[in-house]
Structure formats: structure tokens, C-alpha cells
Amino acid sequence: MSAMSAMSAMSAMSAMSAMSAMSAMSAMSAMSAMSAMSAMSAVDIALWDLKGKREKLPLWKMAG
């Protein structure tokens, strides 16, 4: 299963599940650790942004 198909099957609200899946996939691929962390960071930021838009809250308020 590709990372893209695994991610598209997940809800934007399940950020922890997405990070776990991406971590497992990056360990099995030839992707360097730095590239994997960069990709995971970008997806994490996008998921938090989607959650904020869904809840109509700015990220700084969600962070506390």
C-alpha cells in the first residue's frame, strides 16, 4: 500500500493514526530519515490546519 492511498483512507481527525502509519511505511522504504520526518511534519501541519478549519478555530486557540 502506498503512503498516499493509506493517508487518503484516513480521516483528517485521526492525526495520530496517520503519523503511526507514515512512520511504519517510512521504516520499510528507502526514504532517508530526514526526508521521512519532513514529509511527516508537512502532513501533521496540514491535518492540524484541517481540524482548525472544521472547528472554525485558529491553531493558536486549539494549542491552548
mmCIF file as Biopython writes it, N, C-alpha, C and O atoms, coordinates in Angstrom:
data_model
#
loop_
_atom_site.group_PDB
_atom_site.id
_atom_site.type_symbol
_atom_site.label_atom_id
_atom_site.label_alt_id
_atom_site.label_comp_id
_atom_site.label_asym_id
_atom_site.label_entity_id
_atom_site.label_seq_id
_atom_site.pdbx_PDB_ins_code
_atom_site.Cartn_x
_atom_site.Cartn_y
_atom_site.Cartn_z
_atom_site.occupancy
_atom_site.B_iso_or_equiv
_atom_site.auth_seq_id
_atom_site.auth_asym_id
_atom_site.pdbx_PDB_model_num
ATOM 1   N N  . MET A ? 1  ? 0.847   -1.172 0.000  1.0 0.0 1  A 1 
ATOM 2   C CA . MET A ? 1  ? 0.000   0.000  0.000  1.0 0.0 1  A 1 
ATOM 3   C C  . MET A ? 1  ? 0.894   1.237  0.000  1.0 0.0 1  A 1 
ATOM 4   O O  . MET A ? 1  ? 1.853   1.308  0.768  1.0 0.0 1  A 1 
ATOM 5   N N  . SER A ? 2  ? 0.589   2.199  -0.846 1.0 0.0 2  A 1 
ATOM 6   C CA . SER A ? 2  ? 1.399   3.414  -0.897 1.0 0.0 2  A 1 
ATOM 7   C C  . SER A ? 2  ? 1.001   4.352  0.235  1.0 0.0 2  A 1 
ATOM 8   O O  . SER A ? 2  ? -0.083  4.238  0.808  1.0 0.0 2  A 1 
ATOM 9   N N  . ALA A ? 3  ? 1.896   5.276  0.543  1.0 0.0 3  A 1 
ATOM 10  C CA . ALA A ? 3  ? 1.615   6.240  1.608  1.0 0.0 3  A 1 
ATOM 11  C C  . ALA A ? 3  ? 0.395   7.079  1.251  1.0 0.0 3  A 1 
ATOM 12  O O  . ALA A ? 3  ? -0.428  7.381  2.116  1.0 0.0 3  A 1 
ATOM 13  N N  . MET A ? 4  ? 0.275   7.458  -0.023 1.0 0.0 4  A 1 
ATOM 14  C CA . MET A ? 4  ? -0.851  8.288  -0.444 1.0 0.0 4  A 1 
ATOM 15  C C  . MET A ? 4  ? -2.176  7.555  -0.273 1.0 0.0 4  A 1 
ATOM 16  O O  . MET A ? 4  ? -3.139  8.146  0.216  1.0 0.0 4  A 1 
ATOM 17  N N  . SER A ? 5  ? -2.250  6.294  -0.659 1.0 0.0 5  A 1 
ATOM 18  C CA . SER A ? 5  ? -3.513  5.569  -0.516 1.0 0.0 5  A 1 
ATOM 19  C C  . SER A ? 5  ? -3.831  5.319  0.950  1.0 0.0 5  A 1 
ATOM 20  O O  . SER A ? 5  ? -4.999  5.329  1.338  1.0 0.0 5  A 1 
ATOM 21  N N  . ALA A ? 6  ? -2.812  5.094  1.769  1.0 0.0 6  A 1 
ATOM 22  C CA . ALA A ? 6  ? -3.053  4.899  3.201  1.0 0.0 6  A 1 
ATOM 23  C C  . ALA A ? 6  ? -3.577  6.181  3.831  1.0 0.0 6  A 1 
ATOM 24  O O  . ALA A ? 6  ? -4.492  6.141  4.654  1.0 0.0 6  A 1 
ATOM 25  N N  . MET A ? 7  ? -3.004  7.317  3.450  1.0 0.0 7  A 1 
ATOM 26  C CA . MET A ? 7  ? -3.422  8.592  4.021  1.0 0.0 7  A 1 
ATOM 27  C C  . MET A ? 7  ? -4.811  8.994  3.552  1.0 0.0 7  A 1 
ATOM 28  O O  . MET A ? 7  ? -5.585  9.548  4.333  1.0 0.0 7  A 1 
ATOM 29  N N  . SER A ? 8  ? -5.144  8.728  2.295  1.0 0.0 8  A 1 
ATOM 30  C CA . SER A ? 8  ? -6.447  9.148  1.786  1.0 0.0 8  A 1 
ATOM 31  C C  . SER A ? 8  ? -7.581  8.369  2.429  1.0 0.0 8  A 1 
ATOM 32  O O  . SER A ? 8  ? -8.723  8.827  2.422  1.0 0.0 8  A 1 
ATOM 33  N N  . ALA A ? 9  ? -7.289  7.211  2.979  1.0 0.0 9  A 1 
ATOM 34  C CA . ALA A ? 9  ? -8.320  6.411  3.632  1.0 0.0 9  A 1 
ATOM 35  C C  . ALA A ? 9  ? -8.587  6.868  5.059  1.0 0.0 9  A 1 
ATOM 36  O O  . ALA A ? 9  ? -9.550  6.415  5.678  1.0 0.0 9  A 1 
ATOM 37  N N  . MET A ? 10 ? -7.756  7.754  5.593  1.0 0.0 10 A 1 
ATOM 38  C CA . MET A ? 10 ? -7.889  8.188  6.981  1.0 0.0 10 A 1 
ATOM 39  C C  . MET A ? 10 ? -8.628  9.511  7.080  1.0 0.0 10 A 1 
ATOM 40  O O  . MET A ? 10 ? -8.608  10.326 6.158  1.0 0.0 10 A 1 
ATOM 41  N N  . SER A ? 11 ? -9.266  9.703  8.196  1.0 0.0 11 A 1 
ATOM 42  C CA . SER A ? 11 ? -9.943  10.954 8.489  1.0 0.0 11 A 1 
ATOM 43  C C  . SER A ? 11 ? -8.922  12.019 8.860  1.0 0.0 11 A 1 
ATOM 44  O O  . SER A ? 11 ? -7.861  11.713 9.404  1.0 0.0 11 A 1 
ATOM 45  N N  . ALA A ? 12 ? -9.244  13.249 8.566  1.0 0.0 12 A 1 
ATOM 46  C CA . ALA A ? 12 ? -8.363  14.354 8.962  1.0 0.0 12 A 1 
ATOM 47  C C  . ALA A ? 12 ? -8.290  14.468 10.477 1.0 0.0 12 A 1 
ATOM 48  O O  . ALA A ? 12 ? -7.374  15.099 11.006 1.0 0.0 12 A 1 
ATOM 49  N N  . MET A ? 13 ? -9.234  13.871 11.173 1.0 0.0 13 A 1 
ATOM 50  C CA . MET A ? 13 ? -9.260  13.955 12.625 1.0 0.0 13 A 1 
ATOM 51  C C  . MET A ? 13 ? -8.381  12.905 13.291 1.0 0.0 13 A 1 
ATOM 52  O O  . MET A ? 13 ? -8.185  12.953 14.506 1.0 0.0 13 A 1 
ATOM 53  N N  . SER A ? 14 ? -7.857  11.977 12.538 1.0 0.0 14 A 1 
ATOM 54  C CA . SER A ? 14 ? -7.049  10.918 13.142 1.0 0.0 14 A 1 
ATOM 55  C C  . SER A ? 14 ? -5.567  11.150 12.882 1.0 0.0 14 A 1 
ATOM 56  O O  . SER A ? 14 ? -4.903  10.335 12.241 1.0 0.0 14 A 1 
ATOM 57  N N  . ALA A ? 15 ? -5.060  12.263 13.382 1.0 0.0 15 A 1 
ATOM 58  C CA . ALA A ? 15 ? -3.668  12.640 13.139 1.0 0.0 15 A 1 
ATOM 59  C C  . ALA A ? 15 ? -2.701  11.618 13.713 1.0 0.0 15 A 1 
ATOM 60  O O  . ALA A ? 15 ? -1.683  11.320 13.089 1.0 0.0 15 A 1 
ATOM 61  N N  . MET A ? 16 ? -2.994  11.080 14.872 1.0 0.0 16 A 1 
ATOM 62  C CA . MET A ? 16 ? -2.087  10.105 15.483 1.0 0.0 16 A 1 
ATOM 63  C C  . MET A ? 16 ? -2.025  8.829  14.650 1.0 0.0 16 A 1 
ATOM 64  O O  . MET A ? 16 ? -0.952  8.249  14.486 1.0 0.0 16 A 1 
ATOM 65  N N  . SER A ? 17 ? -3.154  8.391  14.130 1.0 0.0 17 A 1 
ATOM 66  C CA . SER A ? 17 ? -3.174  7.208  13.268 1.0 0.0 17 A 1 
ATOM 67  C C  . SER A ? 17 ? -2.368  7.455  12.004 1.0 0.0 17 A 1 
ATOM 68  O O  . SER A ? 17 ? -1.637  6.580  11.540 1.0 0.0 17 A 1 
ATOM 69  N N  . ALA A ? 18 ? -2.508  8.646  11.455 1.0 0.0 18 A 1 
ATOM 70  C CA . ALA A ? 18 ? -1.772  8.990  10.237 1.0 0.0 18 A 1 
ATOM 71  C C  . ALA A ? 18 ? -0.272  8.985  10.496 1.0 0.0 18 A 1 
ATOM 72  O O  . ALA A ? 18 ? 0.497   8.468  9.687  1.0 0.0 18 A 1 
ATOM 73  N N  . MET A ? 19 ? 0.144   9.554  11.611 1.0 0.0 19 A 1 
ATOM 74  C CA . MET A ? 19 ? 1.574   9.592  11.934 1.0 0.0 19 A 1 
ATOM 75  C C  . MET A ? 19 ? 2.121   8.183  12.157 1.0 0.0 19 A 1 
ATOM 76  O O  . MET A ? 19 ? 3.233   7.875  11.728 1.0 0.0 19 A 1 
ATOM 77  N N  . SER A ? 20 ? 1.355   7.338  12.817 1.0 0.0 20 A 1 
ATOM 78  C CA . SER A ? 20 ? 1.794   5.956  13.042 1.0 0.0 20 A 1 
ATOM 79  C C  . SER A ? 20 ? 1.944   5.210  11.725 1.0 0.0 20 A 1 
ATOM 80  O O  . SER A ? 20 ? 2.922   4.490  11.523 1.0 0.0 20 A 1 
ATOM 81  N N  . ALA A ? 21 ? 0.978   5.380  10.829 1.0 0.0 21 A 1 
ATOM 82  C CA . ALA A ? 21 ? 1.026   4.697  9.534  1.0 0.0 21 A 1 
ATOM 83  C C  . ALA A ? 21 ? 2.209   5.190  8.709  1.0 0.0 21 A 1 
ATOM 84  O O  . ALA A ? 21 ? 2.913   4.392  8.090  1.0 0.0 21 A 1 
ATOM 85  N N  . MET A ? 22 ? 2.426   6.499  8.699  1.0 0.0 22 A 1 
ATOM 86  C CA . MET A ? 22 ? 3.542   7.042  7.926  1.0 0.0 22 A 1 
ATOM 87  C C  . MET A ? 22 ? 4.880   6.607  8.504  1.0 0.0 22 A 1 
ATOM 88  O O  . MET A ? 22 ? 5.821   6.337  7.758  1.0 0.0 22 A 1 
ATOM 89  N N  . SER A ? 23 ? 4.969   6.539  9.813  1.0 0.0 23 A 1 
ATOM 90  C CA . SER A ? 23 ? 6.211   6.106  10.453 1.0 0.0 23 A 1 
ATOM 91  C C  . SER A ? 23 ? 6.538   4.667  10.079 1.0 0.0 23 A 1 
ATOM 92  O O  . SER A ? 23 ? 7.683   4.340  9.767  1.0 0.0 23 A 1 
ATOM 93  N N  . ALA A ? 24 ? 5.524   3.814  10.115 1.0 0.0 24 A 1 
ATOM 94  C CA . ALA A ? 24 ? 5.733   2.409  9.753  1.0 0.0 24 A 1 
ATOM 95  C C  . ALA A ? 24 ? 6.129   2.270  8.290  1.0 0.0 24 A 1 
ATOM 96  O O  . ALA A ? 24 ? 7.008   1.475  7.957  1.0 0.0 24 A 1 
ATOM 97  N N  . MET A ? 25 ? 5.484   3.040  7.411  1.0 0.0 25 A 1 
ATOM 98  C CA . MET A ? 25 ? 5.797   2.955  5.987  1.0 0.0 25 A 1 
ATOM 99  C C  . MET A ? 25 ? 7.193   3.483  5.681  1.0 0.0 25 A 1 
ATOM 100 O O  . MET A ? 25 ? 7.888   2.939  4.823  1.0 0.0 25 A 1 
ATOM 101 N N  . SER A ? 26 ? 7.609   4.547  6.381  1.0 0.0 26 A 1 
ATOM 102 C CA . SER A ? 26 ? 8.930   5.107  6.100  1.0 0.0 26 A 1 
ATOM 103 C C  . SER A ? 26 ? 10.025  4.166  6.573  1.0 0.0 26 A 1 
ATOM 104 O O  . SER A ? 26 ? 11.114  4.150  5.998  1.0 0.0 26 A 1 
ATOM 105 N N  . ALA A ? 27 ? 9.757   3.382  7.610  1.0 0.0 27 A 1 
ATOM 106 C CA . ALA A ? 27 ? 10.746  2.420  8.097  1.0 0.0 27 A 1 
ATOM 107 C C  . ALA A ? 27 ? 10.964  1.302  7.085  1.0 0.0 27 A 1 
ATOM 108 O O  . ALA A ? 27 ? 12.043  0.712  7.030  1.0 0.0 27 A 1 
ATOM 109 N N  . MET A ? 28 ? 9.935   1.008  6.280  1.0 0.0 28 A 1 
ATOM 110 C CA . MET A ? 28 ? 10.025  -0.073 5.302  1.0 0.0 28 A 1 
ATOM 111 C C  . MET A ? 28 ? 10.515  0.410  3.941  1.0 0.0 28 A 1 
ATOM 112 O O  . MET A ? 28 ? 10.776  -0.407 3.058  1.0 0.0 28 A 1 
ATOM 113 N N  . SER A ? 29 ? 10.643  1.716  3.758  1.0 0.0 29 A 1 
ATOM 114 C CA . SER A ? 29 ? 11.030  2.229  2.445  1.0 0.0 29 A 1 
ATOM 115 C C  . SER A ? 29 ? 12.493  2.664  2.445  1.0 0.0 29 A 1 
ATOM 116 O O  . SER A ? 29 ? 13.175  2.618  3.468  1.0 0.0 29 A 1 
ATOM 117 N N  . ALA A ? 30 ? 12.945  3.078  1.290  1.0 0.0 30 A 1 
ATOM 118 C CA . ALA A ? 30 ? 14.326  3.530  1.138  1.0 0.0 30 A 1 
ATOM 119 C C  . ALA A ? 30 ? 14.465  5.019  1.443  1.0 0.0 30 A 1 
ATOM 120 O O  . ALA A ? 30 ? 15.531  5.600  1.242  1.0 0.0 30 A 1 
ATOM 121 N N  . MET A ? 31 ? 13.395  5.631  1.925  1.0 0.0 31 A 1 
ATOM 122 C CA . MET A ? 31 ? 13.401  7.057  2.208  1.0 0.0 31 A 1 
ATOM 123 C C  . MET A ? 31 ? 14.348  7.354  3.380  1.0 0.0 31 A 1 
ATOM 124 O O  . MET A ? 31 ? 14.346  6.636  4.381  1.0 0.0 31 A 1 
ATOM 125 N N  . SER A ? 32 ? 15.136  8.391  3.253  1.0 0.0 32 A 1 
ATOM 126 C CA . SER A ? 32 ? 16.044  8.750  4.344  1.0 0.0 32 A 1 
ATOM 127 C C  . SER A ? 32 ? 15.243  9.250  5.542  1.0 0.0 32 A 1 
ATOM 128 O O  . SER A ? 32 ? 14.102  9.689  5.397  1.0 0.0 32 A 1 
ATOM 129 N N  . ALA A ? 33 ? 15.835  9.184  6.699  1.0 0.0 33 A 1 
ATOM 130 C CA . ALA A ? 33 ? 15.158  9.614  7.922  1.0 0.0 33 A 1 
ATOM 131 C C  . ALA A ? 33 ? 14.768  11.089 7.843  1.0 0.0 33 A 1 
ATOM 132 O O  . ALA A ? 33 ? 13.684  11.467 8.287  1.0 0.0 33 A 1 
ATOM 133 N N  . MET A ? 34 ? 15.639  11.918 7.283  1.0 0.0 34 A 1 
ATOM 134 C CA . MET A ? 34 ? 15.350  13.350 7.177  1.0 0.0 34 A 1 
ATOM 135 C C  . MET A ? 34 ? 14.174  13.604 6.239  1.0 0.0 34 A 1 
ATOM 136 O O  . MET A ? 34 ? 13.311  14.429 6.539  1.0 0.0 34 A 1 
ATOM 137 N N  . SER A ? 35 ? 14.132  12.912 5.122  1.0 0.0 35 A 1 
ATOM 138 C CA . SER A ? 35 ? 13.016  13.065 4.181  1.0 0.0 35 A 1 
ATOM 139 C C  . SER A ? 35 ? 11.717  12.589 4.804  1.0 0.0 35 A 1 
ATOM 140 O O  . SER A ? 35 ? 10.677  13.228 4.643  1.0 0.0 35 A 1 
ATOM 141 N N  . ALA A ? 36 ? 11.769  11.476 5.512  1.0 0.0 36 A 1 
ATOM 142 C CA . ALA A ? 36 ? 10.571  10.940 6.151  1.0 0.0 36 A 1 
ATOM 143 C C  . ALA A ? 36 ? 10.036  11.912 7.199  1.0 0.0 36 A 1 
ATOM 144 O O  . ALA A ? 36 ? 8.828   12.142 7.266  1.0 0.0 36 A 1 
ATOM 145 N N  . MET A ? 37 ? 10.909  12.478 8.010  1.0 0.0 37 A 1 
ATOM 146 C CA . MET A ? 37 ? 10.469  13.424 9.040  1.0 0.0 37 A 1 
ATOM 147 C C  . MET A ? 37 ? 9.903   14.695 8.419  1.0 0.0 37 A 1 
ATOM 148 O O  . MET A ? 37 ? 8.930   15.253 8.928  1.0 0.0 37 A 1 
ATOM 149 N N  . SER A ? 38 ? 10.497  15.153 7.334  1.0 0.0 38 A 1 
ATOM 150 C CA . SER A ? 38 ? 9.986   16.346 6.648  1.0 0.0 38 A 1 
ATOM 151 C C  . SER A ? 38 ? 8.589   16.094 6.100  1.0 0.0 38 A 1 
ATOM 152 O O  . SER A ? 38 ? 7.700   16.934 6.239  1.0 0.0 38 A 1 
ATOM 153 N N  . ALA A ? 39 ? 8.398   14.945 5.481  1.0 0.0 39 A 1 
ATOM 154 C CA . ALA A ? 39 ? 7.083   14.597 4.934  1.0 0.0 39 A 1 
ATOM 155 C C  . ALA A ? 39 ? 6.057   14.452 6.050  1.0 0.0 39 A 1 
ATOM 156 O O  . ALA A ? 39 ? 4.930   14.932 5.920  1.0 0.0 39 A 1 
ATOM 157 N N  . MET A ? 40 ? 6.432   13.802 7.135  1.0 0.0 40 A 1 
ATOM 158 C CA . MET A ? 40 ? 5.509   13.613 8.254  1.0 0.0 40 A 1 
ATOM 159 C C  . MET A ? 40 ? 5.145   14.950 8.895  1.0 0.0 40 A 1 
ATOM 160 O O  . MET A ? 40 ? 4.002   15.147 9.308  1.0 0.0 40 A 1 
ATOM 161 N N  . SER A ? 41 ? 6.094   15.860 8.981  1.0 0.0 41 A 1 
ATOM 162 C CA . SER A ? 41 ? 5.824   17.188 9.541  1.0 0.0 41 A 1 
ATOM 163 C C  . SER A ? 41 ? 4.836   17.957 8.675  1.0 0.0 41 A 1 
ATOM 164 O O  . SER A ? 41 ? 3.925   18.607 9.189  1.0 0.0 41 A 1 
ATOM 165 N N  . ALA A ? 42 ? 5.014   17.884 7.368  1.0 0.0 42 A 1 
ATOM 166 C CA . ALA A ? 42 ? 4.105   18.575 6.447  1.0 0.0 42 A 1 
ATOM 167 C C  . ALA A ? 42 ? 2.686   18.031 6.569  1.0 0.0 42 A 1 
ATOM 168 O O  . ALA A ? 42 ? 1.727   18.803 6.576  1.0 0.0 42 A 1 
ATOM 169 N N  . VAL A ? 43 ? 2.544   16.726 6.663  1.0 0.0 43 A 1 
ATOM 170 C CA . VAL A ? 43 ? 1.216   16.120 6.799  1.0 0.0 43 A 1 
ATOM 171 C C  . VAL A ? 43 ? 0.613   16.480 8.150  1.0 0.0 43 A 1 
ATOM 172 O O  . VAL A ? 43 ? -0.581  16.769 8.229  1.0 0.0 43 A 1 
ATOM 173 N N  . ASP A ? 44 ? 1.403   16.469 9.206  1.0 0.0 44 A 1 
ATOM 174 C CA . ASP A ? 44 ? 0.917   16.819 10.537 1.0 0.0 44 A 1 
ATOM 175 C C  . ASP A ? 44 ? 0.374   18.245 10.562 1.0 0.0 44 A 1 
ATOM 176 O O  . ASP A ? 44 ? -0.695  18.497 11.117 1.0 0.0 44 A 1 
ATOM 177 N N  . ILE A ? 45 ? 1.113   19.175 9.961  1.0 0.0 45 A 1 
ATOM 178 C CA . ILE A ? 45 ? 0.665   20.568 9.905  1.0 0.0 45 A 1 
ATOM 179 C C  . ILE A ? 45 ? -0.639  20.680 9.120  1.0 0.0 45 A 1 
ATOM 180 O O  . ILE A ? 45 ? -1.553  21.397 9.527  1.0 0.0 45 A 1 
ATOM 181 N N  . ALA A ? 46 ? -0.723  19.976 8.002  1.0 0.0 46 A 1 
ATOM 182 C CA . ALA A ? 46 ? -1.940  20.018 7.181  1.0 0.0 46 A 1 
ATOM 183 C C  . ALA A ? 46 ? -3.136  19.447 7.934  1.0 0.0 46 A 1 
ATOM 184 O O  . ALA A ? 46 ? -4.240  19.982 7.831  1.0 0.0 46 A 1 
ATOM 185 N N  . LEU A ? 47 ? -2.935  18.371 8.688  1.0 0.0 47 A 1 
ATOM 186 C CA . LEU A ? 47 ? -4.034  17.777 9.453  1.0 0.0 47 A 1 
ATOM 187 C C  . LEU A ? 47 ? -4.518  18.717 10.554 1.0 0.0 47 A 1 
ATOM 188 O O  . LEU A ? 47 ? -5.722  18.826 10.785 1.0 0.0 47 A 1 
ATOM 189 N N  . TRP A ? 48 ? -3.599  19.392 11.233 1.0 0.0 48 A 1 
ATOM 190 C CA . TRP A ? 48 ? -4.000  20.360 12.253 1.0 0.0 48 A 1 
ATOM 191 C C  . TRP A ? 48 ? -4.745  21.529 11.617 1.0 0.0 48 A 1 
ATOM 192 O O  . TRP A ? 48 ? -5.710  22.031 12.192 1.0 0.0 48 A 1 
ATOM 193 N N  . ASP A ? 49 ? -4.311  21.966 10.440 1.0 0.0 49 A 1 
ATOM 194 C CA . ASP A ? 49 ? -4.984  23.043 9.732  1.0 0.0 49 A 1 
ATOM 195 C C  . ASP A ? 49 ? -6.408  22.636 9.360  1.0 0.0 49 A 1 
ATOM 196 O O  . ASP A ? 49 ? -7.345  23.414 9.535  1.0 0.0 49 A 1 
ATOM 197 N N  . LEU A ? 50 ? -6.568  21.422 8.850  1.0 0.0 50 A 1 
ATOM 198 C CA . LEU A ? 50 ? -7.907  20.930 8.512  1.0 0.0 50 A 1 
ATOM 199 C C  . LEU A ? 50 ? -8.805  20.853 9.742  1.0 0.0 50 A 1 
ATOM 200 O O  . LEU A ? 50 ? -9.980  21.216 9.683  1.0 0.0 50 A 1 
ATOM 201 N N  . LYS A ? 51 ? -8.252  20.382 10.847 1.0 0.0 51 A 1 
ATOM 202 C CA . LYS A ? 51 ? -9.033  20.290 12.085 1.0 0.0 51 A 1 
ATOM 203 C C  . LYS A ? 51 ? -9.473  21.680 12.539 1.0 0.0 51 A 1 
ATOM 204 O O  . LYS A ? 51 ? -10.618 21.866 12.952 1.0 0.0 51 A 1 
ATOM 205 N N  . GLY A ? 52 ? -8.571  22.650 12.466 1.0 0.0 52 A 1 
ATOM 206 C CA . GLY A ? 52 ? -8.914  24.018 12.842 1.0 0.0 52 A 1 
ATOM 207 C C  . GLY A ? 52 ? -9.995  24.607 11.956 1.0 0.0 52 A 1 
ATOM 208 O O  . GLY A ? 52 ? -10.896 25.291 12.440 1.0 0.0 52 A 1 
ATOM 209 N N  . LYS A ? 53 ? -9.908  24.347 10.670 1.0 0.0 53 A 1 
ATOM 210 C CA . LYS A ? 53 ? -10.933 24.847 9.747  1.0 0.0 53 A 1 
ATOM 211 C C  . LYS A ? 53 ? -12.279 24.190 10.015 1.0 0.0 53 A 1 
ATOM 212 O O  . LYS A ? 53 ? -13.318 24.848 9.960  1.0 0.0 53 A 1 
ATOM 213 N N  . ARG A ? 54 ? -12.260 22.892 10.306 1.0 0.0 54 A 1 
ATOM 214 C CA . ARG A ? 54 ? -13.506 22.181 10.589 1.0 0.0 54 A 1 
ATOM 215 C C  . ARG A ? 54 ? -14.169 22.728 11.856 1.0 0.0 54 A 1 
ATOM 216 O O  . ARG A ? 54 ? -15.390 22.874 11.907 1.0 0.0 54 A 1 
ATOM 217 N N  . GLU A ? 55 ? -13.366 23.026 12.868 1.0 0.0 55 A 1 
ATOM 218 C CA . GLU A ? 55 ? -13.895 23.519 14.141 1.0 0.0 55 A 1 
ATOM 219 C C  . GLU A ? 55 ? -14.009 25.039 14.185 1.0 0.0 55 A 1 
ATOM 220 O O  . GLU A ? 55 ? -14.445 25.608 15.186 1.0 0.0 55 A 1 
ATOM 221 N N  . LYS A ? 56 ? -13.609 25.699 13.080 1.0 0.0 56 A 1 
ATOM 222 C CA . LYS A ? 56 ? -13.648 27.159 12.965 1.0 0.0 56 A 1 
ATOM 223 C C  . LYS A ? 56 ? -12.884 27.838 14.101 1.0 0.0 56 A 1 
ATOM 224 O O  . LYS A ? 56 ? -13.358 28.803 14.701 1.0 0.0 56 A 1 
ATOM 225 N N  . LEU A ? 57 ? -11.688 27.309 14.381 1.0 0.0 57 A 1 
ATOM 226 C CA . LEU A ? 57 ? -10.806 27.863 15.409 1.0 0.0 57 A 1 
ATOM 227 C C  . LEU A ? 57 ? -9.414  28.072 14.833 1.0 0.0 57 A 1 
ATOM 228 O O  . LEU A ? 57 ? -8.944  27.260 14.036 1.0 0.0 57 A 1 
ATOM 229 N N  . PRO A ? 58 ? -8.745  29.161 15.233 1.0 0.0 58 A 1 
ATOM 230 C CA . PRO A ? 58 ? -7.350  29.315 14.814 1.0 0.0 58 A 1 
ATOM 231 C C  . PRO A ? 58 ? -6.476  28.305 15.555 1.0 0.0 58 A 1 
ATOM 232 O O  . PRO A ? 58 ? -6.813  27.870 16.656 1.0 0.0 58 A 1 
ATOM 233 N N  . LEU A ? 59 ? -5.365  27.940 14.949 1.0 0.0 59 A 1 
ATOM 234 C CA . LEU A ? 59 ? -4.491  26.937 15.556 1.0 0.0 59 A 1 
ATOM 235 C C  . LEU A ? 59 ? -3.970  27.359 16.917 1.0 0.0 59 A 1 
ATOM 236 O O  . LEU A ? 59 ? -3.808  26.519 17.802 1.0 0.0 59 A 1 
ATOM 237 N N  . TRP A ? 60 ? -3.706  28.644 17.102 1.0 0.0 60 A 1 
ATOM 238 C CA . TRP A ? 60 ? -3.177  29.081 18.395 1.0 0.0 60 A 1 
ATOM 239 C C  . TRP A ? 60 ? -4.187  28.867 19.512 1.0 0.0 60 A 1 
ATOM 240 O O  . TRP A ? 60 ? -3.792  28.633 20.654 1.0 0.0 60 A 1 
ATOM 241 N N  . LYS A ? 61 ? -5.493  28.942 19.208 1.0 0.0 61 A 1 
ATOM 242 C CA . LYS A ? 61 ? -6.504  28.672 20.234 1.0 0.0 61 A 1 
ATOM 243 C C  . LYS A ? 61 ? -6.603  27.179 20.521 1.0 0.0 61 A 1 
ATOM 244 O O  . LYS A ? 61 ? -6.814  26.775 21.665 1.0 0.0 61 A 1 
ATOM 245 N N  . MET A ? 62 ? -6.450  26.363 19.486 1.0 0.0 62 A 1 
ATOM 246 C CA . MET A ? 62 ? -6.515  24.913 19.690 1.0 0.0 62 A 1 
ATOM 247 C C  . MET A ? 62 ? -5.324  24.430 20.508 1.0 0.0 62 A 1 
ATOM 248 O O  . MET A ? 62 ? -5.440  23.470 21.271 1.0 0.0 62 A 1 
ATOM 249 N N  . ALA A ? 63 ? -4.187  25.089 20.354 1.0 0.0 63 A 1 
ATOM 250 C CA . ALA A ? 63 ? -2.982  24.685 21.082 1.0 0.0 63 A 1 
ATOM 251 C C  . ALA A ? 63 ? -3.047  25.092 22.555 1.0 0.0 63 A 1 
ATOM 252 O O  . ALA A ? 63 ? -2.318  24.555 23.389 1.0 0.0 63 A 1 
ATOM 253 N N  . GLY A ? 64 ? -3.911  26.029 22.857 1.0 0.0 64 A 1 
ATOM 254 C CA . GLY A ? 64 ? -4.065  26.428 24.253 1.0 0.0 64 A 1 
ATOM 255 C C  . GLY A ? 64 ? -3.287  27.624 24.544 1.0 0.0 64 A 1 
ATOM 256 O O  . GLY A ? 64 ? -3.297  28.107 25.677 1.0 0.0 64 A 1 
#
